[in-house]
């Protein structure tokens, strides 16, 4: 997972968490989005996304040697 992808995921997670804790999104949708935000943070910290592996995607830049 590339750095840009990691940063975008963390920003989206922060926005979702902020909206949830300010009461803008509530109920089942709020909980689902909060869990999704947690997954975004977790995958950003470990630099691995299982869905990317499943679909053969790679956002990490290739080093040319």
N, C-alpha and C positions, 0 to 999 in steps of 0.2 A: 504494500500500500504506500503510495507516494505521500509526501509531506502536505501537498495541497489538499489531497483527499482527507487526510487526517485533520487538518485545520478546519475544513468545511464541516466535517462531522461534529467536531467539538463546538463550533459556533451554532450549528443547528440544535444540538443537544442543549446548549445553554439557553437558547431562545425558547425551546419547548419547556424546559424546567422553569424559566421565568414566567411564562404564560400560565403554567400549572399552579405555581405557588402564589401568583397574584390573583388567581381565581378566574382568569379569562377563559381557560378551558377547564371543564369540570366533567364529572361523571365518568362513564365507561371510556369515552373517547380520551379524556384527560389521562386516565390510568394507562391506556394502551400507548398513547404518545409518550408518556413518561417512561414506560418500559422500553420503547423504541429509542429514546434518548439515552437510556442506560446502556443499551446494546451499542449505540454509536460511540459512546465514551469508551466502553470496554474494547471494542474492535480498534479504536484509535490508539489505545494504550499498548495493545499487543501487536499492532501493525499487521493484522491478519483479518480478512473478512472471508468467512466460509462460503458466502454466496459468490464472491469473486472467484474462488477456487473452483466451485461447482460449474460456473459458466466459462472458465478459462480466461478471465479478465485479469489485467495487471496494470495498475496505475503508477507503479514504481518506475522511474526513469532508468533506462538501460545505460550502463557504463560502457563506453567504447574504449577498447584497449589497444 
